[in-house]
Each structure stands twice: as structure tokens, then as C-alpha cells.
């Protein structure tokens, strides 16, 4: 059944965007809709999207940060299942079929988190490659690009925290768990994560936002502990 909406976030991602979208469209279980949330690119990303006319839907980003872009995509989606992709990563061909299969087999699950394999982007020089420590083999997923989730989960957990550029899944998933949303880890290899010079996680603001997300999680847990103690 064709029931997955895919949200792709992009801002100045033209270098890898075509390969990223192509991997989504080539799924053995094709998505019902592909929504590209565009955050004001100036590098030709918008023009590149013209190659996929009729296959993707362009949505201008309205909220702030990568978290805001994800929420804009969720709001625009009409499907009962949502998957997320970033403009520089690549999906294995059976990603959606396997992850949707897990959810079909477990009606009590609200989402599944697959595994991630990292790879060095081909354009890196040998010197640049030596600067990265890339783990070997599939690793546990820990972010939105590794997730397929039921749209109904957002009715219980609420929206992503506006403005975050990292840690958005950490903050949301903690809130989701407190509201009874069940997300299970599965062995499906769901993502080839590209390691390159401009990964957002390399930027100082990424660490700042991750700490903001962590602070939100810890504050919520302290409040919950205080309420239980009283």
C-alpha cells in the first residue's frame, strides 16, 4: 500500500540533492508523496528541483531551523506514515518496504528507527578523509533521517521544537515517550549517511542547539520527578 509521505529538508544542498531525491524515488515501495521543504537556498537547489517536476512538491520553509523545516513538512503531508530525509544522504532501495513492513506487523508501534551506515563523500581528498573517524558497519539510528513514524504520533507528542538545528529528534522523542508514543529500533539498514566537509554537525551552532535540546529534556524530566515525588 502506497501510504508514506517523505519530508526532505534542504538549504543550499545542491551538491548532493539530486542523488538524495533519486534514492527516495527509487524505493521498492515508492512513497505516495515527496515534500521538499526549502529554506531559502542560493546555490541552485531550487533550480535543480525543477528536474523532479511532478515527482516532488516544493514547500517554502516557514518555521525556524531544521526542526522547523521538519515540522513544516509534517504539516504539509497527507499520508498516515512519515519518513524524513536530508539533502546529503542516500537511502538503500528497500528502506521503506522493510520499515513499513515492521509497522504493518506491529500495530502497537508508533514508529521504527533503523540503522545507519556512514560513508566518506567521494569528492574528499585523502588528507580530508584522514580528518574523519567514520565507524565501520551499520550503527544505531538516532535522528530523524533514520525514522518512519505514524502521523498520529504528533497528535500526542506535539510539534518539533521550533528553531533547533540539531537535537530535534532527541527533544521530540523524549516528549513522545512521555506521552505514550512507542518507537522501536529495528535492524533494517535505512540510511547511508554522507560524511563531508559541510555536515551541519561540524558547525558550532550544532553543539549549541544540541545542548538546548538536552536542557529541554532534563528540565522536563526534573519536573516529572518532582511531580511524582509530591
N, C-alpha and C positions, 0 to 999 in steps of 0.2 A: 504493500500500500504506500502510495506517494504522500507522505504526511510530515516531512521535515522541512522547516524553514532554516536557511543558513544565513547568519549575520557575519559579514566581513567588514572589519574596521580598517580604514585607510586614511593616511595623511602623508603625502609625499612618499608613496611606496611604489613608484613606477618601476623601479629596478627589478622587482620580484612579483609584482601584482599579477601579471599575465599567467605565470606558472601557478600561482596560488589559486586563481579562479579556475583555471583549466583543471586542476586536480579535484576541485569541488564538482565541476560539471561532468567529470569522467567517472563519477561514482557508479558502482554496480547497482546501487539503489539510488537513482537520481533524486536530488532534492526537488520538492514541489516549488520552492521559491528561493532565490538567492538575492539577498538585500545587501547592497554595499553602502555603508554609512561613510560619507566623505566629509573629511574635516577641514576643507579649505586648502587643498593641495595646490602647489605652484610648480610642480615638476613634470607635468604632463600626465598625471594619473587619471584625471577626468577624461582627457582626450583618449587615453588608452582604453578606458571603459567603453568607448564607442564601438570597439571591436566585438563587444559582447551584447550589442543591442538586441533586445528581445529575450535575452537569456538571464540578465541580471536587472535588478531595479535599483536605481540610484536614489539615495535618501540623504539630503544635506544634514550634517550633524547640528543638533540644536542644543544639547546639553554639553557639559564641560568634561574634558578628559577622556581617556579610553573607557572608563566606566560609563560616562555619559553616552559615548558612542554605542556601547553595547546596549544600553537601555533604549536608545533611540531605535535600534534595530529590533529589539524585542517588541516595542510598541508598534512597529510597522508590520510585524509578522502576523500571519493569519493561521499558521499551522499549529497543531497540538504539540509538536516537538520542535525544540530549538537547538541548533548547533552553532558553534562560534568558530571563526577562522580569522587569523591575522594575515596581513597582506604579504608577509615574507615567508610563510610556512607552506608546507605541502602535505596533502592528505594521501595516505595509502588508499588504493582503489576500493577496498571492501570495508572501509571505516564505517560508513553509515549503515550498511547492511548488517554488520555484526553488532554494532551498538544498539540499533533499533531492535534487532532480534532479542537482545538481552532484556530490553524494556517490554517487548511483547510477551516474553516468557515470565516476567515478574511484574504483575500489575501493581504490586505493593511498593515498587521502587519508583521514585520520582525522577531519578537521573542516574546516569552512569559516567564514570570517569575512567578513561582508557590510559594507555601507556604511551610514552613519548621517546622517540629516538632522535638524538641530536646529530647534526652534520655540519661540517665546515663548508661555507659557501664557496663554490668553485673559483670565484674571482680573487680570493685571498692569496697573497704571496706566501712563500714559505716562511718568511720572517713573521708575517702577520699570523699565520697558523700557529706558530710556536707560542704566541701570546695567550692562546686559549687552552684551557683544560676541559676537554669535551668527554663526558662519561661514555663508556662503551656499552652498547646494547640498550634495550628498552628500559626506561626509567618510569617510576610512578608519575602520573599526571598530577598537576597541582594548580591548574589555571583554566580559564575559560576555553582556550582552544582544544582542551582535552575532554570537553564536556558535551554530552547530549542530555537535555533536561526537558521535562514536561512543562509546557507553557503555564499550566495551573500552579506550578511551584511558586511563581511570582505573586500569585494571589495571596499566598500565605506568608512568604518571606519579604515581600515588598521589592522595591527597585534597588538597583546598584547605587552605591554611594556616589553622588554626583561630584565630579572634579578629580577623582582618583585617576592616576596614570599607571599605577601598579598596586597590587594587593587587593584589587576589586573583588576577586573571587574569594580570597581569604575572608574578607569582611562579610560578604554576602552569604557564603556557605555557613559561617558560624551563626548568623542570624537565621538562616534557613533551618539549620539543625534545631535551634531553639523553638522553632515553630512547627516541628514535626516533619520537615522535608527530609526524605531519605535518599541519599546519593551513595551509590555503591561503586567501589573500584572493581574493574574488570581487566582481564588480561589482554584484551584487544589492543593491538598496536594502532593507535588512532592518529598519530601526528609525527611527521618529520619536521623537527624544529630547526630552522636555519640559524646558524651562528655566523654573524658578520659584524662589521665594524660599527654599524649604526643600530644594533639592538637597543631598544629603549632601556633595558635593564642595565646598560652600561652608563646611563646618564645619572648625574647627581640627584635630579628631581625624582627619579625612580625610587631611590632609597628613602627620600623624604616622604613620598606618598605611601610607601610600604609601612613606614613607621606610623603614619596617620591611621592606616587601616588596622594595624596591630593595636594601636591605642584604643580604637573604637571597640575592638573585640574584647580587650582586657577590661575596659570600663563597663561593658555590658555584663561580663561575667562577674565582676565585683558587685554590681547592682543586684544580679540574680542571687549571688551568695548571701548578700545582706538581707534580701527579702526572705530567703529560705530560713535564715537564722532567726529572724523575728517571728 
